[in-house]
Amino acid sequence: MIILNSSNPKGSCYIETKNLDGETNLKMKSAKKELYEYFRSKEDLNNLSGELICEEPNDQIYKFEGAILYRKD
């Protein structure tokens, strides 16, 4: 999952990872600053145009390699 924005003013949210790592506590995750500033409203998300490049699914739950190429028209 890639977090683009949230209702939190700093772009953070809490994620339950129990099914991935067995831990029952919520973990705080945040949108990258560049993405959070770019996608400020629902209209920005509706007009999303771009490409997501990422690795194939694997068992590395603490590592993710990828890039999002986006543009605003």
PyMOL Python script that loads the backbone (N, CA, C, O; Angstrom):
from pymol import cmd

cmd.read_pdbstr("""\
ATOM      1  N   MET A   1       0.842  -1.156   0.000  1.00  0.00           N
ATOM      2  CA  MET A   1       0.000   0.000   0.000  1.00  0.00           C
ATOM      3  C   MET A   1       0.898   1.233   0.000  1.00  0.00           C
ATOM      4  O   MET A   1       1.912   1.277   0.696  1.00  0.00           O
ATOM      5  N   ILE A   2       0.522   2.209  -0.769  1.00  0.00           N
ATOM      6  CA  ILE A   2       1.232   3.477  -0.798  1.00  0.00           C
ATOM      7  C   ILE A   2       0.293   4.545  -0.260  1.00  0.00           C
ATOM      8  O   ILE A   2      -0.808   4.728  -0.778  1.00  0.00           O
ATOM      9  N   ILE A   3       0.720   5.239   0.764  1.00  0.00           N
ATOM     10  CA  ILE A   3      -0.091   6.287   1.364  1.00  0.00           C
ATOM     11  C   ILE A   3       0.180   7.588   0.610  1.00  0.00           C
ATOM     12  O   ILE A   3       1.311   8.071   0.575  1.00  0.00           O
ATOM     13  N   LEU A   4      -0.864   8.145   0.013  1.00  0.00           N
ATOM     14  CA  LEU A   4      -0.726   9.393  -0.724  1.00  0.00           C
ATOM     15  C   LEU A   4      -1.099  10.594   0.126  1.00  0.00           C
ATOM     16  O   LEU A   4      -0.522  11.670  -0.029  1.00  0.00           O
ATOM     17  N   ASN A   5      -2.066  10.416   1.029  1.00  0.00           N
ATOM     18  CA  ASN A   5      -2.546  11.495   1.866  1.00  0.00           C
ATOM     19  C   ASN A   5      -3.420  10.884   2.951  1.00  0.00           C
ATOM     20  O   ASN A   5      -3.741   9.697   2.888  1.00  0.00           O
ATOM     21  N   SER A   6      -3.804  11.663   3.928  1.00  0.00           N
ATOM     22  CA  SER A   6      -4.733  11.206   4.955  1.00  0.00           C
ATOM     23  C   SER A   6      -5.459  12.417   5.527  1.00  0.00           C
ATOM     24  O   SER A   6      -5.152  13.558   5.182  1.00  0.00           O
ATOM     25  N   SER A   7      -6.419  12.158   6.398  1.00  0.00           N
ATOM     26  CA  SER A   7      -7.141  13.260   7.030  1.00  0.00           C
ATOM     27  C   SER A   7      -6.298  13.922   8.119  1.00  0.00           C
ATOM     28  O   SER A   7      -6.639  15.011   8.582  1.00  0.00           O
ATOM     29  N   ASN A   8      -5.229  13.296   8.523  1.00  0.00           N
ATOM     30  CA  ASN A   8      -4.316  13.867   9.508  1.00  0.00           C
ATOM     31  C   ASN A   8      -3.542  15.015   8.873  1.00  0.00           C
ATOM     32  O   ASN A   8      -3.087  14.877   7.737  1.00  0.00           O
ATOM     33  N   PRO A   9      -3.374  16.142   9.560  1.00  0.00           N
ATOM     34  CA  PRO A   9      -2.664  17.288   8.970  1.00  0.00           C
ATOM     35  C   PRO A   9      -1.244  16.998   8.505  1.00  0.00           C
ATOM     36  O   PRO A   9      -0.737  17.693   7.625  1.00  0.00           O
ATOM     37  N   LYS A  10      -0.589  15.987   9.075  1.00  0.00           N
ATOM     38  CA  LYS A  10       0.779  15.659   8.654  1.00  0.00           C
ATOM     39  C   LYS A  10       0.841  14.475   7.714  1.00  0.00           C
ATOM     40  O   LYS A  10       1.931  13.993   7.406  1.00  0.00           O
ATOM     41  N   GLY A  11      -0.314  13.990   7.245  1.00  0.00           N
ATOM     42  CA  GLY A  11      -0.339  12.895   6.281  1.00  0.00           C
ATOM     43  C   GLY A  11      -0.069  11.537   6.870  1.00  0.00           C
ATOM     44  O   GLY A  11       0.333  10.624   6.148  1.00  0.00           O
ATOM     45  N   SER A  12      -0.279  11.371   8.175  1.00  0.00           N
ATOM     46  CA  SER A  12      -0.003  10.075   8.793  1.00  0.00           C
ATOM     47  C   SER A  12      -1.298   9.323   9.091  1.00  0.00           C
ATOM     48  O   SER A  12      -2.379   9.909   9.159  1.00  0.00           O
ATOM     49  N   CYS A  13      -1.159   8.025   9.263  1.00  0.00           N
ATOM     50  CA  CYS A  13      -2.294   7.177   9.604  1.00  0.00           C
ATOM     51  C   CYS A  13      -1.761   5.969  10.372  1.00  0.00           C
ATOM     52  O   CYS A  13      -0.553   5.742  10.433  1.00  0.00           O
ATOM     53  N   TYR A  14      -2.672   5.202  10.953  1.00  0.00           N
ATOM     54  CA  TYR A  14      -2.294   4.013  11.712  1.00  0.00           C
ATOM     55  C   TYR A  14      -2.730   2.775  10.946  1.00  0.00           C
ATOM     56  O   TYR A  14      -3.859   2.691  10.464  1.00  0.00           O
ATOM     57  N   ILE A  15      -1.824   1.822  10.844  1.00  0.00           N
ATOM     58  CA  ILE A  15      -2.034   0.608  10.065  1.00  0.00           C
ATOM     59  C   ILE A  15      -1.951  -0.607  10.982  1.00  0.00           C
ATOM     60  O   ILE A  15      -1.046  -0.706  11.811  1.00  0.00           O
ATOM     61  N   GLU A  16      -2.892  -1.525  10.830  1.00  0.00           N
ATOM     62  CA  GLU A  16      -2.828  -2.796  11.556  1.00  0.00           C
ATOM     63  C   GLU A  16      -2.092  -3.804  10.684  1.00  0.00           C
ATOM     64  O   GLU A  16      -2.483  -4.042   9.541  1.00  0.00           O
ATOM     65  N   THR A  17      -1.041  -4.388  11.214  1.00  0.00           N
ATOM     66  CA  THR A  17      -0.218  -5.335  10.444  1.00  0.00           C
ATOM     67  C   THR A  17      -0.295  -6.751  11.005  1.00  0.00           C
ATOM     68  O   THR A  17       0.564  -7.583  10.713  1.00  0.00           O
ATOM     69  N   LYS A  18      -1.301  -7.021  11.794  1.00  0.00           N
ATOM     70  CA  LYS A  18      -1.424  -8.328  12.462  1.00  0.00           C
ATOM     71  C   LYS A  18      -1.315  -9.494  11.479  1.00  0.00           C
ATOM     72  O   LYS A  18      -0.673 -10.498  11.788  1.00  0.00           O
ATOM     73  N   ASN A  19      -1.921  -9.380  10.320  1.00  0.00           N
ATOM     74  CA  ASN A  19      -1.887 -10.472   9.346  1.00  0.00           C
ATOM     75  C   ASN A  19      -0.521 -10.637   8.682  1.00  0.00           C
ATOM     76  O   ASN A  19      -0.238 -11.682   8.096  1.00  0.00           O
ATOM     77  N   LEU A  20       0.325  -9.611   8.770  1.00  0.00           N
ATOM     78  CA  LEU A  20       1.655  -9.688   8.159  1.00  0.00           C
ATOM     79  C   LEU A  20       2.726 -10.149   9.143  1.00  0.00           C
ATOM     80  O   LEU A  20       3.534 -11.025   8.834  1.00  0.00           O
ATOM     81  N   ASP A  21       2.719  -9.540  10.346  1.00  0.00           N
ATOM     82  CA  ASP A  21       3.800  -9.821  11.280  1.00  0.00           C
ATOM     83  C   ASP A  21       3.339 -10.369  12.631  1.00  0.00           C
ATOM     84  O   ASP A  21       4.168 -10.613  13.508  1.00  0.00           O
ATOM     85  N   GLY A  22       2.043 -10.564  12.809  1.00  0.00           N
ATOM     86  CA  GLY A  22       1.519 -11.113  14.050  1.00  0.00           C
ATOM     87  C   GLY A  22       1.395 -10.113  15.180  1.00  0.00           C
ATOM     88  O   GLY A  22       0.866 -10.455  16.238  1.00  0.00           O
ATOM     89  N   GLU A  23       1.867  -8.883  14.993  1.00  0.00           N
ATOM     90  CA  GLU A  23       1.784  -7.867  16.038  1.00  0.00           C
ATOM     91  C   GLU A  23       0.406  -7.218  16.028  1.00  0.00           C
ATOM     92  O   GLU A  23      -0.133  -6.894  14.970  1.00  0.00           O
ATOM     93  N   THR A  24      -0.155  -7.034  17.213  1.00  0.00           N
ATOM     94  CA  THR A  24      -1.519  -6.498  17.296  1.00  0.00           C
ATOM     95  C   THR A  24      -1.565  -4.987  17.503  1.00  0.00           C
ATOM     96  O   THR A  24      -2.635  -4.388  17.405  1.00  0.00           O
ATOM     97  N   ASN A  25      -0.435  -4.368  17.783  1.00  0.00           N
ATOM     98  CA  ASN A  25      -0.443  -2.915  17.964  1.00  0.00           C
ATOM     99  C   ASN A  25      -0.458  -2.205  16.602  1.00  0.00           C
ATOM    100  O   ASN A  25       0.083  -2.707  15.618  1.00  0.00           O
ATOM    101  N   LEU A  26      -1.086  -1.035  16.573  1.00  0.00           N
ATOM    102  CA  LEU A  26      -1.143  -0.250  15.339  1.00  0.00           C
ATOM    103  C   LEU A  26       0.197   0.435  15.117  1.00  0.00           C
ATOM    104  O   LEU A  26       0.871   0.831  16.067  1.00  0.00           O
ATOM    105  N   LYS A  27       0.570   0.569  13.865  1.00  0.00           N
ATOM    106  CA  LYS A  27       1.823   1.235  13.512  1.00  0.00           C
ATOM    107  C   LYS A  27       1.507   2.517  12.746  1.00  0.00           C
ATOM    108  O   LYS A  27       0.674   2.523  11.840  1.00  0.00           O
ATOM    109  N   MET A  28       2.181   3.595  13.122  1.00  0.00           N
ATOM    110  CA  MET A  28       1.977   4.856  12.429  1.00  0.00           C
ATOM    111  C   MET A  28       2.806   4.860  11.140  1.00  0.00           C
ATOM    112  O   MET A  28       4.003   4.574  11.157  1.00  0.00           O
ATOM    113  N   LYS A  29       2.161   5.182  10.049  1.00  0.00           N
ATOM    114  CA  LYS A  29       2.818   5.318   8.748  1.00  0.00           C
ATOM    115  C   LYS A  29       2.447   6.682   8.186  1.00  0.00           C
ATOM    116  O   LYS A  29       1.387   7.220   8.502  1.00  0.00           O
ATOM    117  N   SER A  30       3.307   7.234   7.363  1.00  0.00           N
ATOM    118  CA  SER A  30       3.058   8.564   6.806  1.00  0.00           C
ATOM    119  C   SER A  30       3.293   8.586   5.313  1.00  0.00           C
ATOM    120  O   SER A  30       4.102   7.829   4.776  1.00  0.00           O
ATOM    121  N   ALA A  31       2.569   9.469   4.657  1.00  0.00           N
ATOM    122  CA  ALA A  31       2.801   9.697   3.236  1.00  0.00           C
ATOM    123  C   ALA A  31       4.134  10.421   3.077  1.00  0.00           C
ATOM    124  O   ALA A  31       4.492  11.256   3.908  1.00  0.00           O
ATOM    125  N   LYS A  32       4.855  10.110   2.033  1.00  0.00           N
ATOM    126  CA  LYS A  32       6.077  10.858   1.739  1.00  0.00           C
ATOM    127  C   LYS A  32       5.693  12.322   1.559  1.00  0.00           C
ATOM    128  O   LYS A  32       4.648  12.625   0.984  1.00  0.00           O
ATOM    129  N   LYS A  33       6.520  13.215   2.041  1.00  0.00           N
ATOM    130  CA  LYS A  33       6.212  14.647   2.005  1.00  0.00           C
ATOM    131  C   LYS A  33       5.892  15.117   0.589  1.00  0.00           C
ATOM    132  O   LYS A  33       4.962  15.898   0.388  1.00  0.00           O
ATOM    133  N   GLU A  34       6.654  14.648  -0.384  1.00  0.00           N
ATOM    134  CA  GLU A  34       6.433  15.067  -1.772  1.00  0.00           C
ATOM    135  C   GLU A  34       5.047  14.652  -2.258  1.00  0.00           C
ATOM    136  O   GLU A  34       4.380  15.415  -2.956  1.00  0.00           O
ATOM    137  N   LEU A  35       4.611  13.448  -1.892  1.00  0.00           N
ATOM    138  CA  LEU A  35       3.292  12.970  -2.306  1.00  0.00           C
ATOM    139  C   LEU A  35       2.188  13.690  -1.537  1.00  0.00           C
ATOM    140  O   LEU A  35       1.178  14.092  -2.115  1.00  0.00           O
ATOM    141  N   TYR A  36       2.389  13.848  -0.237  1.00  0.00           N
ATOM    142  CA  TYR A  36       1.380  14.496   0.586  1.00  0.00           C
ATOM    143  C   TYR A  36       1.114  15.926   0.097  1.00  0.00           C
ATOM    144  O   TYR A  36      -0.037  16.359   0.043  1.00  0.00           O
ATOM    145  N   GLU A  37       2.161  16.644  -0.251  1.00  0.00           N
ATOM    146  CA  GLU A  37       1.992  18.019  -0.725  1.00  0.00           C
ATOM    147  C   GLU A  37       1.359  18.063  -2.108  1.00  0.00           C
ATOM    148  O   GLU A  37       0.687  19.036  -2.448  1.00  0.00           O
ATOM    149  N   TYR A  38       1.561  17.037  -2.896  1.00  0.00           N
ATOM    150  CA  TYR A  38       1.030  17.005  -4.258  1.00  0.00           C
ATOM    151  C   TYR A  38      -0.449  16.630  -4.278  1.00  0.00           C
ATOM    152  O   TYR A  38      -1.216  17.184  -5.066  1.00  0.00           O
ATOM    153  N   PHE A  39      -0.854  15.704  -3.427  1.00  0.00           N
ATOM    154  CA  PHE A  39      -2.236  15.224  -3.388  1.00  0.00           C
ATOM    155  C   PHE A  39      -2.947  15.784  -2.166  1.00  0.00           C
ATOM    156  O   PHE A  39      -3.130  15.077  -1.175  1.00  0.00           O
ATOM    157  N   ARG A  40      -3.344  17.032  -2.226  1.00  0.00           N
ATOM    158  CA  ARG A  40      -3.962  17.700  -1.081  1.00  0.00           C
ATOM    159  C   ARG A  40      -5.476  17.544  -1.019  1.00  0.00           C
ATOM    160  O   ARG A  40      -6.054  17.655   0.062  1.00  0.00           O
ATOM    161  N   SER A  41      -6.135  17.292  -2.144  1.00  0.00           N
ATOM    162  CA  SER A  41      -7.594  17.231  -2.146  1.00  0.00           C
ATOM    163  C   SER A  41      -8.077  15.996  -2.898  1.00  0.00           C
ATOM    164  O   SER A  41      -7.305  15.320  -3.578  1.00  0.00           O
ATOM    165  N   LYS A  42      -9.371  15.718  -2.759  1.00  0.00           N
ATOM    166  CA  LYS A  42      -9.965  14.600  -3.496  1.00  0.00           C
ATOM    167  C   LYS A  42      -9.852  14.828  -4.996  1.00  0.00           C
ATOM    168  O   LYS A  42      -9.669  13.880  -5.760  1.00  0.00           O
ATOM    169  N   GLU A  43      -9.961  16.078  -5.418  1.00  0.00           N
ATOM    170  CA  GLU A  43      -9.844  16.377  -6.848  1.00  0.00           C
ATOM    171  C   GLU A  43      -8.449  16.030  -7.370  1.00  0.00           C
ATOM    172  O   GLU A  43      -8.303  15.520  -8.481  1.00  0.00           O
ATOM    173  N   ASP A  44      -7.426  16.312  -6.556  1.00  0.00           N
ATOM    174  CA  ASP A  44      -6.061  15.950  -6.954  1.00  0.00           C
ATOM    175  C   ASP A  44      -5.932  14.442  -7.147  1.00  0.00           C
ATOM    176  O   ASP A  44      -5.285  13.983  -8.088  1.00  0.00           O
ATOM    177  N   LEU A  45      -6.550  13.677  -6.250  1.00  0.00           N
ATOM    178  CA  LEU A  45      -6.501  12.217  -6.365  1.00  0.00           C
ATOM    179  C   LEU A  45      -7.305  11.729  -7.558  1.00  0.00           C
ATOM    180  O   LEU A  45      -6.897  10.787  -8.237  1.00  0.00           O
ATOM    181  N   ASN A  46      -8.454  12.364  -7.822  1.00  0.00           N
ATOM    182  CA  ASN A  46      -9.279  11.968  -8.966  1.00  0.00           C
ATOM    183  C   ASN A  46      -8.574  12.236 -10.282  1.00  0.00           C
ATOM    184  O   ASN A  46      -8.816  11.540 -11.268  1.00  0.00           O
ATOM    185  N   ASN A  47      -7.703  13.237 -10.310  1.00  0.00           N
ATOM    186  CA  ASN A  47      -6.985  13.592 -11.533  1.00  0.00           C
ATOM    187  C   ASN A  47      -5.606  12.945 -11.621  1.00  0.00           C
ATOM    188  O   ASN A  47      -4.774  13.346 -12.434  1.00  0.00           O
ATOM    189  N   LEU A  48      -5.373  11.946 -10.780  1.00  0.00           N
ATOM    190  CA  LEU A  48      -4.085  11.265 -10.758  1.00  0.00           C
ATOM    191  C   LEU A  48      -3.792  10.628 -12.115  1.00  0.00           C
ATOM    192  O   LEU A  48      -4.606   9.883 -12.661  1.00  0.00           O
ATOM    193  N   SER A  49      -2.641  10.934 -12.629  1.00  0.00           N
ATOM    194  CA  SER A  49      -2.190  10.362 -13.890  1.00  0.00           C
ATOM    195  C   SER A  49      -0.716  10.023 -13.728  1.00  0.00           C
ATOM    196  O   SER A  49       0.094  10.890 -13.400  1.00  0.00           O
ATOM    197  N   GLY A  50      -0.375   8.783 -13.954  1.00  0.00           N
ATOM    198  CA  GLY A  50       1.019   8.418 -13.803  1.00  0.00           C
ATOM    199  C   GLY A  50       1.228   6.926 -13.871  1.00  0.00           C
ATOM    200  O   GLY A  50       0.404   6.182 -14.404  1.00  0.00           O
ATOM    201  N   GLU A  51       2.338   6.509 -13.323  1.00  0.00           N
ATOM    202  CA  GLU A  51       2.733   5.113 -13.390  1.00  0.00           C
ATOM    203  C   GLU A  51       3.414   4.712 -12.090  1.00  0.00           C
ATOM    204  O   GLU A  51       4.208   5.474 -11.539  1.00  0.00           O
ATOM    205  N   LEU A  52       3.108   3.526 -11.605  1.00  0.00           N
ATOM    206  CA  LEU A  52       3.740   2.973 -10.415  1.00  0.00           C
ATOM    207  C   LEU A  52       4.668   1.857 -10.869  1.00  0.00           C
ATOM    208  O   LEU A  52       4.241   0.910 -11.530  1.00  0.00           O
ATOM    209  N   ILE A  53       5.923   1.974 -10.514  1.00  0.00           N
ATOM    210  CA  ILE A  53       6.917   0.960 -10.852  1.00  0.00           C
ATOM    211  C   ILE A  53       7.387   0.359  -9.533  1.00  0.00           C
ATOM    212  O   ILE A  53       7.914   1.071  -8.678  1.00  0.00           O
ATOM    213  N   CYS A  54       7.199  -0.954  -9.364  1.00  0.00           N
ATOM    214  CA  CYS A  54       7.611  -1.563  -8.102  1.00  0.00           C
ATOM    215  C   CYS A  54       8.067  -2.999  -8.322  1.00  0.00           C
ATOM    216  O   CYS A  54       7.840  -3.606  -9.368  1.00  0.00           O
ATOM    217  N   GLU A  55       8.715  -3.507  -7.293  1.00  0.00           N
ATOM    218  CA  GLU A  55       9.220  -4.872  -7.345  1.00  0.00           C
ATOM    219  C   GLU A  55       8.070  -5.871  -7.339  1.00  0.00           C
ATOM    220  O   GLU A  55       6.939  -5.533  -6.990  1.00  0.00           O
ATOM    221  N   GLU A  56       8.369  -7.081  -7.724  1.00  0.00           N
ATOM    222  CA  GLU A  56       7.388  -8.168  -7.688  1.00  0.00           C
ATOM    223  C   GLU A  56       7.035  -8.482  -6.236  1.00  0.00           C
ATOM    224  O   GLU A  56       7.840  -8.217  -5.344  1.00  0.00           O
ATOM    225  N   PRO A  57       5.854  -9.040  -5.979  1.00  0.00           N
ATOM    226  CA  PRO A  57       5.508  -9.433  -4.609  1.00  0.00           C
ATOM    227  C   PRO A  57       6.561 -10.372  -4.029  1.00  0.00           C
ATOM    228  O   PRO A  57       7.078 -11.251  -4.718  1.00  0.00           O
ATOM    229  N   ASN A  58       6.871 -10.167  -2.738  1.00  0.00           N
ATOM    230  CA  ASN A  58       7.873 -10.997  -2.073  1.00  0.00           C
ATOM    231  C   ASN A  58       7.578 -11.042  -0.576  1.00  0.00           C
ATOM    232  O   ASN A  58       6.584 -10.477  -0.120  1.00  0.00           O
ATOM    233  N   ASP A  59       8.432 -11.707   0.183  1.00  0.00           N
ATOM    234  CA  ASP A  59       8.201 -11.855   1.614  1.00  0.00           C
ATOM    235  C   ASP A  59       8.938 -10.822   2.464  1.00  0.00           C
ATOM    236  O   ASP A  59       9.027 -10.983   3.681  1.00  0.00           O
ATOM    237  N   GLN A  60       9.452  -9.797   1.866  1.00  0.00           N
ATOM    238  CA  GLN A  60      10.178  -8.749   2.588  1.00  0.00           C
ATOM    239  C   GLN A  60       9.204  -7.669   3.057  1.00  0.00           C
ATOM    240  O   GLN A  60       8.972  -6.693   2.344  1.00  0.00           O
ATOM    241  N   ILE A  61       8.627  -7.839   4.263  1.00  0.00           N
ATOM    242  CA  ILE A  61       7.577  -6.922   4.705  1.00  0.00           C
ATOM    243  C   ILE A  61       8.124  -5.595   5.231  1.00  0.00           C
ATOM    244  O   ILE A  61       7.351  -4.653   5.403  1.00  0.00           O
ATOM    245  N   TYR A  62       9.414  -5.489   5.489  1.00  0.00           N
ATOM    246  CA  TYR A  62       9.987  -4.239   6.003  1.00  0.00           C
ATOM    247  C   TYR A  62      10.767  -3.467   4.947  1.00  0.00           C
ATOM    248  O   TYR A  62      11.444  -2.490   5.267  1.00  0.00           O
ATOM    249  N   LYS A  63      10.680  -3.897   3.695  1.00  0.00           N
ATOM    250  CA  LYS A  63      11.439  -3.254   2.623  1.00  0.00           C
ATOM    251  C   LYS A  63      10.549  -3.150   1.390  1.00  0.00           C
ATOM    252  O   LYS A  63       9.834  -4.091   1.046  1.00  0.00           O
ATOM    253  N   PHE A  64      10.602  -2.010   0.739  1.00  0.00           N
ATOM    254  CA  PHE A  64       9.856  -1.828  -0.505  1.00  0.00           C
ATOM    255  C   PHE A  64      10.686  -0.976  -1.431  1.00  0.00           C
ATOM    256  O   PHE A  64      11.198   0.070  -1.033  1.00  0.00           O
ATOM    257  N   GLU A  65      10.819  -1.414  -2.653  1.00  0.00           N
ATOM    258  CA  GLU A  65      11.533  -0.634  -3.649  1.00  0.00           C
ATOM    259  C   GLU A  65      10.592  -0.341  -4.792  1.00  0.00           C
ATOM    260  O   GLU A  65       9.980  -1.243  -5.365  1.00  0.00           O
ATOM    261  N   GLY A  66      10.486   0.923  -5.111  1.00  0.00           N
ATOM    262  CA  GLY A  66       9.608   1.312  -6.201  1.00  0.00           C
ATOM    263  C   GLY A  66       9.662   2.802  -6.431  1.00  0.00           C
ATOM    264  O   GLY A  66      10.357   3.536  -5.728  1.00  0.00           O
ATOM    265  N   ALA A  67       8.929   3.227  -7.411  1.00  0.00           N
ATOM    266  CA  ALA A  67       8.866   4.648  -7.748  1.00  0.00           C
ATOM    267  C   ALA A  67       7.474   4.961  -8.284  1.00  0.00           C
ATOM    268  O   ALA A  67       6.825   4.117  -8.902  1.00  0.00           O
ATOM    269  N   ILE A  68       7.039   6.169  -8.038  1.00  0.00           N
ATOM    270  CA  ILE A  68       5.777   6.627  -8.607  1.00  0.00           C
ATOM    271  C   ILE A  68       6.093   7.825  -9.491  1.00  0.00           C
ATOM    272  O   ILE A  68       6.684   8.809  -9.047  1.00  0.00           O
ATOM    273  N   LEU A  69       5.694   7.720 -10.723  1.00  0.00           N
ATOM    274  CA  LEU A  69       5.877   8.791 -11.693  1.00  0.00           C
ATOM    275  C   LEU A  69       4.505   9.387 -11.953  1.00  0.00           C
ATOM    276  O   LEU A  69       3.620   8.714 -12.481  1.00  0.00           O
ATOM    277  N   TYR A  70       4.327  10.640 -11.586  1.00  0.00           N
ATOM    278  CA  TYR A  70       3.020  11.257 -11.712  1.00  0.00           C
ATOM    279  C   TYR A  70       3.149  12.650 -12.311  1.00  0.00           C
ATOM    280  O   TYR A  70       4.204  13.282 -12.276  1.00  0.00           O
ATOM    281  N   ARG A  71       2.043  13.089 -12.853  1.00  0.00           N
ATOM    282  CA  ARG A  71       2.002  14.450 -13.371  1.00  0.00           C
ATOM    283  C   ARG A  71       0.588  14.977 -13.179  1.00  0.00           C
ATOM    284  O   ARG A  71      -0.381  14.219 -13.159  1.00  0.00           O
ATOM    285  N   LYS A  72       0.499  16.244 -13.043  1.00  0.00           N
ATOM    286  CA  LYS A  72      -0.783  16.894 -12.818  1.00  0.00           C
ATOM    287  C   LYS A  72      -1.138  17.671 -14.079  1.00  0.00           C
ATOM    288  O   LYS A  72      -0.403  18.571 -14.487  1.00  0.00           O
ATOM    289  N   ASP A  73      -2.269  17.323 -14.698  1.00  0.00           N
ATOM    290  CA  ASP A  73      -2.683  18.002 -15.920  1.00  0.00           C
ATOM    291  C   ASP A  73      -3.690  19.086 -15.594  1.00  0.00           C
ATOM    292  O   ASP A  73      -4.165  19.778 -16.494  1.00  0.00           O
TER     293      ASP A  73
END
""", "prot")
cmd.dss("prot")
cmd.show_as("cartoon", "prot")
cmd.util.cbc("prot")
cmd.orient("prot")
